[in-house]
C-alpha cells in the first residue's frame, strides 16, 4: 500500500458527536486508543466503521494536543508497554464519545464508540519473551472542525509512561550507591525509527522486529529468507551476507571471515552457508576450485568459504562468466620484424639478425631489439599493472 494511502478519518459516530457537542455544551471525551492487526491484511478505513476489523489491544490515551501549525488537527498519543505485543499493527482507532443515554453524565460515564479510525504501516510489536523489550509510542492525528469540542478523560490505571520518561525520572537515583535500577531487557535494546541496537553476545530475534544493528556482525541486519536449492534459513542476516571485500587491514573485521577460510561451522555461520546454498554456489570438495565463487561442502557441520586470493576482480560480461576463475594470459598481438642485411647499418655487424619494429637506414639506425635472445622486461612471472595487495574477506 503506498505511503500516501495511510490516513485517519472521523467515523460517522465521531462526526455526529462533534456536531452534538456544542449543542449540548458537553465536550467529546477521548479515553482509549485501540490497535488491530486487520485480520492479517491491510485495512482501508471508512466512515461507516463502528469497530476495528480485528482489535488486539487498547490502552488509555496519554495526551491530546492541538497541532501548532493547524488548529483543526488533534495530535493524540498513546503508549503500548514493553510487556504487551506479539502481533502486527495495521489499524488504529480512538474510543470515547458522548453518553448517548444521558449527555449530562458524559464526564463520569463516557461512551465507548469508535470516533476515529486509521490504517497504519505494518509494525510488529514484540514482547519481552521474544528477546526484545520496547515501549511503542503511537501518535495519531485527526482533523476535527472545532478542536474545542474534544476533551481527554484519563484513567491513571491504564495510562503508561514511556521508557524514556521513566529513565529521566530515576536517572538521579540510579547514580547513587543504593540504587536499584529497573532492568527492562537483557538485550539493552534501544529503538529509533524501529531500528533496534543489540549488544555483543545477544541472540538474534526469531521474529521480524524491523532492522537491527548487531556489533558481532558489524552491520545492519534484516529478516531474510533463503529457501532455494535446499537452503532453509528464515531469520536475521547481514544485508551484505556473502559479499566479498578487499580490506586495508590484514585480519578479518567483526562480521567477516577470510576468503579461503576452511572448517567453518554451518551452525555458527548459518546465514552465510544458506546464502551459498540459495544461490547455487555449493559444491563437493573435489569440485571446489580456488578463484571461483564456490563453497565446499564437507558434510556434517563443516564448509569452506570461497577462495579469491591471488586474483584480480572483474565484472561479468560477454566472454567472462560470473563466478568463474580465469587463468592468466597475454593478449594476442603482433610485432613487426625486419631482416638486416649488410647495407642496413653502417658497419654491417648486425647483418642477418631480425629487428623488431621499423628501421631507419640513415644514422642513428634506430631499432628495438633482436630475436636472438629473451626480452628481459621485468623480474616477475606474471603480467600485471601497478598494484597494491589487500586482505580479502567474506561477509557473514
Secondary structure, 3 states (H helix, E strand, C coil): CCHHHCCEEECHHHHHHHHHHHHHCCCEEEEEEEEECHHHCCCCCCCCCCCCCCEEEEEECCEEEECCCCCCEEEEEEEECCCCCCEEEEEEEEEECCCCCCHHHCCCCCCCEEEEEEEEEEEEECCHHHCCCCCEEEEEEEECCCHHHEEECCCCCCCCCCHHHHHHHHHHHHCCCCCCCCCCCCCCCEEECCEEECCCCCCCCCCCCCCEEECCCCEEEEEEEECHHHCCEEEEEECCCCCEEEECCCCCCCCEEECCCCCEECCCCHHHHHHHHHCCCEEEHHHCCCCCCCEEECCCCEEECCCCCCCCCCCCECCECCCCCCCCCCCCCCCCEEECCCCCCCCCCCCCCEEECCCCCCCCCCCCCECCCCCCCCCCCCCCCCCCCCEEEEEC
